[in-house]
Amino acid sequence: MASSDRAEPKPGDLIEIFRIGYSHWAIYVGDGYVVHLAPPSEYPGAGSSSLFSVLSDRGEVKRELLTKVVGGCFYRINNYLDHKYEPLPVNKIISSAKEMIGKEMKYSVFSRNCEHFVTDLRYGKPRSQQVENFKVGAGVTSALGALALVGYGFAKHRSQNQ
């Protein structure tokens, strides 16, 4: 198990696992275990091939050893919203996570992904920085594409009038 964070996770901590092209998220529940939302085709230690699993519209809440979920990937403790939201009491986070184990849920990479799942458990607010970053990037790309089309149309119109 690779880690870029030497600190030992504490119950209730968010764990960010770096996959190729995206991060998978879990919540630490103690004794070496995490709870996470994974599409049915996600498997422990999945690498780039699990990227295709995000196309699934169903997910299953699983309790697994952190070492199994991380596999050969890097991970870090990342309670990145602590400055914005107060974490719920640890006993509430853990009991809510344990109540979800084994449940099948709707899954959407944009609105109900593993990061939404764990931030909802920790803060009571489903958030995904990955999705927000994607939306901003897609918006900038769309705006630049639109400007390029306008510029092309203007240049073409100008050349036709000369």
C-alpha positions in Angstrom: 0.0 0.0 0.0 1.5 3.3 -1.0 0.8 6.5 0.9 1.8 10.1 0.3 0.6 11.0 3.8 2.5 9.5 6.8 -0.3 10.3 9.3 -2.4 7.4 10.5 -6.1 7.9 9.6 -8.6 8.5 12.3 -12.2 7.3 12.3 -14.2 9.8 10.2 -11.3 10.8 8.0 -11.8 11.1 4.3 -9.4 9.1 2.3 -8.5 10.2 -1.3 -7.1 7.3 -3.4 -5.3 8.4 -6.6 -6.3 6.3 -9.6 -5.3 7.1 -13.2 -7.5 10.0 -14.3 -9.5 10.5 -11.1 -9.6 10.0 -7.4 -11.6 7.4 -5.6 -12.9 8.3 -2.1 -13.6 6.4 1.1 -14.2 7.1 4.7 -12.1 5.6 7.4 -14.1 3.7 10.0 -11.3 2.3 12.2 -9.4 -1.0 12.6 -7.9 -0.6 9.1 -11.3 -0.5 7.4 -13.0 2.1 5.1 -16.5 2.4 3.8 -16.9 3.5 0.2 -19.4 3.7 -2.7 -18.2 1.8 -5.7 -19.8 0.8 -9.0 -20.3 -2.9 -9.2 -17.3 -3.3 -11.6 -14.9 -1.5 -9.2 -12.6 -4.0 -7.6 -10.0 -3.6 -4.8 -6.8 -2.0 -6.0 -8.3 -1.2 -9.4 -6.2 0.9 -11.7 -7.0 2.6 -14.9 -9.5 -0.1 -16.0 -11.8 1.0 -13.2 -12.2 4.4 -14.9 -14.7 2.7 -17.2 -16.7 1.7 -14.1 -17.9 5.3 -13.7 -20.3 4.6 -16.6 -22.4 2.5 -14.2 -25.7 4.0 -12.8 -25.6 1.8 -9.7 -23.2 1.6 -6.8 -22.7 -0.6 -3.8 -21.6 0.6 -0.4 -18.7 -1.6 0.8 -16.7 -2.0 3.9 -13.2 -3.2 3.0 -9.7 -3.0 4.3 -8.0 0.3 3.3 -5.0 -1.7 2.0 -7.3 -3.7 -0.4 -9.1 -0.6 -1.7 -5.8 1.3 -2.2 -4.0 -1.6 -3.9 -0.8 -0.2 -5.4 -2.1 3.4 -5.6 -1.2 6.4 -3.5 -3.6 7.8 -1.0 -3.9 10.6 1.5 -6.1 11.7 4.3 -8.0 14.7 2.8 -10.6 16.4 5.0 -10.5 19.3 2.6 -13.9 20.8 3.6 -13.1 21.1 7.3 -12.4 24.8 6.9 -15.9 25.3 5.3 -18.1 22.8 7.2 -18.0 21.5 10.7 -17.6 17.7 10.6 -20.4 15.8 12.2 -19.6 13.9 15.5 -17.4 10.9 14.8 -19.8 8.5 16.3 -22.6 9.8 13.9 -20.3 9.6 10.9 -19.3 6.0 11.7 -22.8 4.8 12.6 -24.2 6.4 9.4 -21.4 4.8 7.3 -22.0 1.3 8.9 -25.8 1.6 8.3 -25.1 2.0 4.6 -22.9 -1.1 4.1 -24.3 -3.5 1.6 -26.9 -1.1 0.2 -27.2 -0.5 -3.5 -27.6 3.1 -4.5 -27.9 5.3 -7.6 -24.5 6.3 -8.9 -23.7 9.2 -11.1 -20.2 10.5 -11.7 -21.6 14.1 -11.7 -24.1 14.0 -8.9 -23.8 10.8 -6.7 -20.3 9.6 -6.9 -18.0 8.2 -4.2 -16.8 11.7 -3.2 -20.4 13.0 -2.8 -21.0 9.9 -0.6 -18.2 10.4 1.8 -18.5 14.1 2.1 -22.2 13.7 2.9 -21.3 11.2 5.7 -18.6 13.5 7.2 -20.3 16.9 6.8 -24.0 16.2 6.0 -23.3 17.9 2.6 -22.6 15.9 -0.6 -19.8 17.7 -2.4 -17.3 16.7 -5.1 -14.4 19.0 -5.9 -13.5 16.7 -8.8 -16.9 17.5 -10.4 -16.6 21.2 -9.6 -13.1 21.3 -11.2 -14.4 19.4 -14.2 -17.4 21.8 -14.7 -15.1 24.8 -14.5 -12.6 23.2 -17.0 -15.5 22.2 -19.3 -16.9 25.8 -19.1 -13.6 27.4 -20.0 -13.1 24.9 -22.8 -16.6 25.6 -24.1 -16.1 29.3 -23.9 -12.8 29.1 -25.7 -14.4 26.9 -28.4 -17.3 29.4 -28.8 -14.8 32.3 -29.2 -12.8 30.3 -31.7 -16.0 29.6 -33.8 -16.9 33.3 -33.6 -13.4 34.3 -34.6 -13.5 31.8 -37.5 -16.9 33.0 -38.7 -15.7 36.7 -38.5 -12.5 35.9 -40.4 -14.4 33.9 -43.1 -17.0 36.7 -43.5 -14.3 39.3 -43.7 -12.4 37.3 -46.4 -15.5 36.8 -48.4 -16.2 40.6 -48.4 -12.7 41.5 -49.7 
